[in-house]
Structure formats: structure tokens, C-alpha cells
Amino acid sequence: MPGPKYTEEEKLAYLNKASEIGHSRARRELGYPNSWSTANSWAKEFGVTIALSELKAKSAAFNQWYRDEELLIAMQDVIDRGMEYINDYERLTPDEYKKTVEGIKRAIETKNLIEGKATTRNGTETTDTTDAALQNLTRLMESHEQMTTGQRDPA
């Protein structure tokens, strides 16, 4: 059974009051509408934005911070565990190594995204001797892994 019908003037009076003091207080002072969802639908109907109360705004900001902090902690755990896996297991196959590194990379990108840092790089980059040395080291590690994957552990 639908609730009471309100005139356009009553709706506008409510929205005027709610714009000043928020939905909850306006509903208490005026005694209508019966629900927050009705009040919110009126605001949408007339294109009026009702600001959240200061307490609700702080609560919403805290909840977002809490979610972000939890995600940051989880991503750091993924990074730490991935690095432990790479460092503790000497006989990783190239495929296991690649999958672990890709997981770490995704965790770092997610962490950067949460922190508001860039997740992509554009522009001109020059390679230096360190880059060349790292590339050579990576190639050496990959060739060493390929040579040792066919061998059995003598234990």
C-alpha cells in the first residue's frame, strides 16, 4: 500500500529545509516523508543535492580510508610473499618465476593505484649502463634456469 501523497509545494518545502540541515533533521522537524529513500527520490526528481551531514561525511571518508588501508596491507603482503617465494625456492621453473613476478607486478600496480601514484609511464626514456646490466643479468638467469630445469636434485 503506497504512502501518503505530497504536493509539489510540500516536496519543495522539504527539499529547501533538507538543503540547509540534511535529510534526517528535516524529516524530524517537518514530520515527513516517512523514509529516507522517499526524501532522496524527491531530491533526485527535482535535481537537488542534499549534502551529507558532517558526521556522515566523516564516516564515509573514514570507511574509504579503512578500505584503502586494508587493501594496501594486503597488496604489501602479496609483494612480500612473492619475493619470499622467489628467494626461498632455488628450483623455480621459468614459468613459475614468470607467474610470480607478474603477480608481484600486479600487486605493486594496485598499491600504486590506491596511493594515487602513476600506474603507467609515458614519455621518452633513455637506457643507461644499469639497464643494460640488468637485462644481461636477466638473460643470464633465464639461461641458467633453462639449463638446470632438466636436472634432478641429488638429495
GILINGI-V905399 format. One record per backbone hydrogen bond with DSSP energy under -1.0 kcal/mol. NH is the residue of the N-H (numbers start at 1). CO is the residue of the C=O. E is the energy in kcal/mol with one decimal. If there is no record, write none. Layout:
[[NH & CO & E] [NH & CO & E]]
//
This chain:
[[11 & 7 & -2.2] [12 & 8 & -2.6] [13 & 9 & -2.5] [14 & 10 & -2.4] [15 & 11 & -2.8] [16 & 12 & -2.5] [17 & 13 & -2.1] [18 & 14 & -3.2] [19 & 15 & -2.1] [21 & 17 & -2.3] [22 & 18 & -2.4] [26 & 22 & -2.0] [27 & 23 & -2.7] [28 & 24 & -2.0] [29 & 25 & -2.8] [30 & 26 & -2.7] [31 & 27 & -2.0] [39 & 35 & -1.8] [40 & 36 & -2.8] [41 & 37 & -2.3] [42 & 38 & -2.0] [43 & 39 & -1.9] [44 & 40 & -2.1] [45 & 41 & -2.6] [46 & 42 & -2.3] [48 & 43 & -2.9] [57 & 53 & -2.8] [58 & 54 & -2.4] [59 & 55 & -2.5] [60 & 56 & -2.8] [61 & 57 & -2.3] [62 & 58 & -2.6] [63 & 59 & -2.7] [64 & 60 & -2.1] [65 & 61 & -2.4] [66 & 62 & -2.9] [67 & 63 & -2.4] [68 & 64 & -2.6] [69 & 65 & -3.0] [70 & 66 & -2.5] [71 & 67 & -2.4] [72 & 68 & -2.6] [73 & 69 & -2.4] [74 & 70 & -2.4] [75 & 71 & -2.7] [76 & 72 & -2.2] [77 & 73 & -2.1] [78 & 74 & -2.1] [79 & 75 & -2.3] [80 & 76 & -2.8] [81 & 77 & -2.9] [82 & 78 & -2.3] [83 & 79 & -2.3] [84 & 80 & -2.4] [85 & 81 & -2.4] [86 & 82 & -2.2] [87 & 83 & -2.5] [88 & 84 & -2.9] [89 & 85 & -1.6] [97 & 93 & -2.7] [98 & 94 & -2.6] [99 & 95 & -2.5] [100 & 96 & -2.3] [101 & 97 & -2.5] [102 & 98 & -2.4] [103 & 99 & -2.1] [104 & 100 & -2.3] [105 & 101 & -2.5] [106 & 102 & -2.3] [107 & 103 & -2.2] [108 & 104 & -2.4] [109 & 105 & -2.5] [110 & 106 & -2.6] [111 & 107 & -2.5] [112 & 108 & -2.6] [113 & 109 & -2.3] [114 & 110 & -2.4] [115 & 111 & -2.1] [116 & 113 & -1.1] [117 & 112 & -3.0] [132 & 128 & -1.8] [133 & 129 & -2.3] [134 & 130 & -2.5] [135 & 131 & -2.3] [136 & 132 & -2.3] [137 & 133 & -2.4] [138 & 134 & -2.6] [139 & 135 & -2.4] [140 & 136 & -2.4] [141 & 137 & -2.6] [142 & 138 & -2.5] [143 & 139 & -2.4] [144 & 140 & -2.3] [145 & 141 & -2.5] [146 & 142 & -2.2] [147 & 143 & -1.7] [148 & 144 & -1.9] [149 & 145 & -1.4] [151 & 148 & -1.0]]
//
